[in-house]
């Protein structure tokens, strides 16, 4: 599992319903631009504000495109998370977030993933995002998580690149895919050996992110640095207000989704944030 994955927004129509036609068109466009796969119901897809039928609808639209598909799953209750993963359709990969809010400690997190992975009929990718979950994990704990059977990779979104990042990428077992999840620092993560990225910013610059990965792979650091610097500025603009508000505003301005609407408690992006991101494109 490698390459650039796009964690899709969930487009809403003018009545506030999920627009599956727009979702399919958006997914097809990023795949045509070189994305390796898709993520349905990641944070960018606003899954917490979707009902069960809407979530199932989003999964089915994305499954029908024939591309690798990760499906966001998670919560603080291990039994409920395991049941949700067990109900996923075949052919997808479950992206399971570290249990949020509860802060169960490293041993609790590992026990959670052992239970979920054992119950899952599909491969599991762990999603480590401590600034959302409240649960930090050390490099030894992350490597222990990587050794759990049926856990095949990790979305790593733990902030700035550090000595721990270097140590983790150096020690990750063969075949375990670490995908960068902090858009602004994807360039150094790829330089350190990340297999790819799960990047909301790649909605609007898919080909550039694919080119960035290609530059590192073929040993062209000059091109990679140039692309990385520009994409870091773009991602900062796209995340200037709570995600995915600015991304939706940009996609709407480009005519790619019918409205820029998000669901409460999110608010629509300001025109200032939207225009600043558009200027960088």
C-alpha positions as CSV (number, residue, x, y, z in Angstrom):
1,X,0.0,0.0,0.0
2,X,1.7,3.1,-1.3
3,X,1.1,6.3,-3.1
4,X,-1.1,9.4,-2.6
5,X,-4.5,8.6,-1.1
6,X,-7.2,11.4,-1.1
7,X,-9.5,11.4,2.0
8,X,-12.6,12.6,0.2
9,X,-14.9,15.4,1.4
10,X,-18.6,14.5,1.5
11,X,-20.4,16.9,-0.9
12,X,-23.8,18.2,0.1
13,X,-26.4,19.4,-2.3
14,X,-28.5,22.6,-1.9
15,X,-31.0,20.8,0.3
16,X,-28.2,19.6,2.6
17,X,-28.3,15.9,1.5
18,X,-25.2,13.9,0.4
19,X,-24.6,14.4,-3.3
20,X,-23.5,11.0,-4.5
21,X,-23.1,12.2,-8.1
22,X,-20.7,14.9,-7.1
23,X,-18.9,12.5,-4.8
24,X,-18.4,10.1,-7.7
25,X,-17.2,12.8,-10.0
26,X,-14.8,14.2,-7.4
27,X,-13.4,10.7,-6.8
28,X,-12.9,10.0,-10.5
29,X,-11.1,13.3,-11.0
30,X,-8.5,12.7,-8.3
31,X,-7.9,9.1,-9.5
32,X,-7.5,10.4,-13.1
33,X,-4.9,12.9,-11.8
34,X,-2.8,10.0,-10.3
35,X,-4.1,9.3,-6.8
36,X,-3.3,5.7,-5.8
37,X,-6.5,5.3,-3.8
38,X,-9.3,6.9,-1.8
39,X,-10.4,7.3,1.8
40,X,-14.1,7.3,2.6
41,X,-15.3,8.7,5.9
42,X,-12.0,10.0,7.1
43,X,-12.0,13.2,9.2
44,X,-12.3,15.3,6.0
45,X,-15.5,13.4,5.1
46,X,-17.3,14.7,8.2
47,X,-18.4,11.1,9.2
48,X,-19.5,12.2,12.7
49,X,-22.3,14.3,11.2
50,X,-23.5,11.6,8.7
51,X,-26.2,9.1,9.6
52,X,-25.7,5.3,9.2
53,X,-27.5,5.3,5.8
54,X,-25.4,8.2,4.5
55,X,-22.2,6.6,5.6
56,X,-23.1,3.3,3.8
57,X,-24.0,5.3,0.7
58,X,-20.6,7.0,0.7
59,X,-18.8,3.7,1.0
60,X,-20.8,2.2,-1.8
61,X,-20.0,5.1,-4.2
62,X,-16.3,4.9,-3.5
63,X,-16.2,1.1,-3.7
64,X,-17.7,1.2,-7.2
65,X,-14.7,3.0,-8.7
66,X,-12.3,0.0,-8.6
67,X,-9.5,1.8,-6.7
68,X,-7.9,0.9,-3.4
69,X,-10.3,2.1,-0.7
70,X,-9.7,2.9,3.0
71,X,-12.8,3.4,5.2
72,X,-12.6,5.4,8.3
73,X,-13.8,3.6,11.5
74,X,-13.3,4.3,15.1
75,X,-14.5,5.3,18.5
76,X,-13.7,4.9,22.2
77,X,-15.6,1.6,22.7
78,X,-13.5,-1.4,21.5
79,X,-16.5,-3.7,21.1
80,X,-18.4,-1.2,19.0
81,X,-15.4,-0.5,16.8
82,X,-14.7,-4.2,16.3
83,X,-18.4,-4.7,15.3
84,X,-18.2,-1.8,12.9
85,X,-15.1,-3.2,11.2
86,X,-16.5,-6.7,11.1
87,X,-19.5,-5.3,9.1
88,X,-17.4,-3.6,6.4
89,X,-17.8,-4.9,2.9
90,X,-15.1,-7.1,1.3
91,X,-12.3,-5.5,-0.7
92,X,-11.7,-2.4,1.5
93,X,-9.2,-1.6,4.2
94,X,-10.3,-0.3,7.6
95,X,-8.6,2.9,8.8
96,X,-9.1,2.7,12.6
97,X,-8.3,5.7,14.7
98,X,-6.6,5.4,18.0
99,X,-9.4,5.5,20.6
100,X,-10.2,9.3,21.1
101,X,-10.8,11.2,24.3
102,X,-10.6,8.2,26.6
103,X,-6.8,8.3,26.7
104,X,-6.4,4.6,27.6
105,X,-2.6,4.6,27.7
106,X,-0.3,2.7,25.4
107,X,-1.2,-0.7,26.8
108,X,-4.9,0.1,26.3
109,X,-4.4,1.3,22.7
110,X,-2.5,-1.9,21.8
111,X,-5.2,-4.1,23.4
112,X,-7.8,-2.2,21.4
113,X,-6.0,-2.8,18.1
114,X,-5.4,-6.4,18.9
115,X,-9.1,-6.9,19.5
116,X,-10.2,-4.9,16.5
117,X,-7.7,-6.5,14.1
118,X,-8.6,-10.0,15.3
119,X,-12.3,-9.3,14.6
120,X,-11.7,-7.7,11.2
121,X,-12.3,-9.6,8.0
122,X,-10.3,-6.9,6.1
123,X,-6.8,-5.4,6.7
124,X,-6.5,-2.6,9.2
125,X,-4.6,0.6,9.0
126,X,-4.0,2.4,12.3
127,X,-4.7,6.2,12.4
128,X,-2.4,7.9,14.9
129,X,-3.4,11.6,15.3
130,X,-2.7,12.6,18.9
131,X,-3.8,16.2,18.6
132,X,-7.3,14.9,17.9
133,X,-7.3,11.8,20.1
134,X,-5.4,13.1,23.1
135,X,-3.3,9.9,23.2
136,X,0.4,10.1,22.5
137,X,2.3,6.9,21.6
138,X,6.0,6.3,21.9
139,X,8.1,4.7,19.1
140,X,8.3,1.4,20.9
141,X,4.5,1.3,21.2
142,X,4.0,2.2,17.5
143,X,6.4,-0.6,16.5
144,X,4.5,-3.0,18.7
145,X,1.3,-1.9,17.0
146,X,2.9,-2.5,13.6
147,X,3.6,-6.1,14.7
148,X,0.0,-6.9,15.4
149,X,-1.4,-9.5,12.8
150,X,-3.7,-7.9,10.3
151,X,-2.5,-4.4,10.9
152,X,-0.8,-3.5,7.6
153,X,-0.1,0.1,7.9
154,X,-0.4,3.5,9.7
155,X,-1.6,7.0,8.9
156,X,0.9,9.0,10.8
157,X,-0.3,12.5,11.7
158,X,1.6,13.3,14.9
159,X,2.8,16.8,14.0
160,X,6.2,18.1,13.1
161,X,9.0,15.7,12.0
162,X,11.1,14.8,15.0
163,X,13.8,12.4,16.1
164,X,11.0,9.9,16.9
165,X,9.7,10.2,13.3
166,X,13.2,9.3,12.0
167,X,13.4,6.4,14.4
168,X,10.0,5.1,13.5
169,X,10.5,5.2,9.8
170,X,13.9,3.6,10.1
171,X,12.6,0.7,12.3
172,X,9.3,0.0,10.7
173,X,9.0,-3.7,9.6
174,X,9.1,-4.6,5.9
175,X,5.7,-4.5,4.3
176,X,4.2,-2.2,6.9
177,X,3.2,1.0,5.1
178,X,3.6,4.3,6.9
179,X,1.5,7.0,5.1
180,X,2.0,10.6,6.1
181,X,-1.1,12.4,7.3
182,X,0.1,15.9,8.1
183,X,0.0,17.6,4.7
184,X,2.4,20.4,5.5
185,X,5.3,18.0,6.3
186,X,4.6,15.3,3.7
187,X,7.8,16.2,1.8
188,X,10.3,15.3,4.6
189,X,8.2,12.2,5.5
190,X,8.6,11.0,2.0
191,X,12.3,11.8,2.0
192,X,12.6,9.6,5.2
193,X,10.9,6.7,3.5
194,X,7.1,7.0,4.0
195,X,5.2,4.9,1.5
196,X,3.0,7.8,0.6
197,X,0.4,10.1,2.1
198,X,-3.3,10.4,3.0
199,X,-3.6,14.1,2.2
200,X,-6.7,16.3,2.2
201,X,-4.8,19.0,0.3
202,X,-4.5,16.5,-2.6
203,X,-8.1,17.2,-3.5
204,X,-6.9,20.4,-5.3
205,X,-3.3,19.5,-6.3
206,X,-3.4,15.8,-6.8
207,X,-0.9,15.7,-9.7
208,X,1.6,17.9,-7.8
209,X,1.5,15.5,-4.8
210,X,2.0,12.6,-7.1
211,X,4.9,14.4,-8.7
212,X,6.4,15.1,-5.3
213,X,6.4,11.4,-4.4
214,X,7.8,10.5,-7.8
215,X,10.6,13.0,-7.4
216,X,11.8,11.5,-4.1
217,X,11.5,8.0,-5.6
218,X,13.6,8.7,-8.6
219,X,16.3,10.6,-6.6
220,X,15.5,14.1,-7.7
221,X,15.7,16.2,-4.5
222,X,15.8,19.6,-6.3
223,X,12.4,19.0,-7.8
224,X,11.1,17.4,-4.6
225,X,12.2,20.4,-2.5
226,X,10.6,22.9,-4.9
227,X,7.3,21.0,-5.0
228,X,7.4,20.4,-1.3
229,X,7.8,24.0,-0.4
230,X,4.9,25.1,-2.6
231,X,2.6,22.4,-1.4
232,X,3.4,23.2,2.2
233,X,2.2,26.8,1.6
234,X,-0.9,25.5,-0.1
235,X,-1.7,23.0,2.7
236,X,-1.3,25.8,5.3
237,X,-3.8,27.9,3.5
238,X,-6.3,25.0,3.1
239,X,-6.1,24.3,6.8
240,X,-6.2,27.9,7.9
241,X,-9.8,27.2,9.2
242,X,-11.2,23.9,10.5
243,X,-11.0,21.1,8.0
244,X,-12.6,20.6,5.5
245,X,-14.2,24.0,5.3
246,X,-11.6,25.7,3.2
247,X,-11.1,22.7,0.9
248,X,-14.9,22.6,0.3
249,X,-14.9,26.3,-0.5
250,X,-12.1,25.9,-3.0
251,X,-13.7,22.8,-4.6
252,X,-17.0,24.7,-4.9
253,X,-15.2,27.8,-6.4
254,X,-13.7,25.4,-9.0
255,X,-17.1,24.0,-9.9
256,X,-16.3,20.5,-8.6
257,X,-18.9,20.2,-5.9
258,X,-22.4,21.8,-5.8
259,X,-22.1,23.8,-2.5
260,X,-19.3,24.6,0.0
261,X,-21.6,23.5,2.8
262,X,-20.4,21.7,5.9
263,X,-22.5,20.5,8.8
264,X,-22.6,21.9,12.3
265,X,-20.6,22.3,14.4
266,X,-18.3,23.2,11.5
267,X,-18.9,26.5,9.8
268,X,-18.4,27.5,6.2
269,X,-15.0,29.0,5.3
270,X,-14.5,32.7,5.2
271,X,-14.1,34.3,1.8
272,X,-10.6,35.5,3.0
273,X,-9.5,31.9,3.6
274,X,-11.0,30.7,0.4
275,X,-9.4,33.4,-1.7
276,X,-6.0,32.9,-0.1
277,X,-6.0,29.2,-1.0
278,X,-7.2,29.9,-4.5
279,X,-4.5,32.4,-5.0
280,X,-1.9,29.7,-4.4
281,X,-3.4,27.5,-7.1
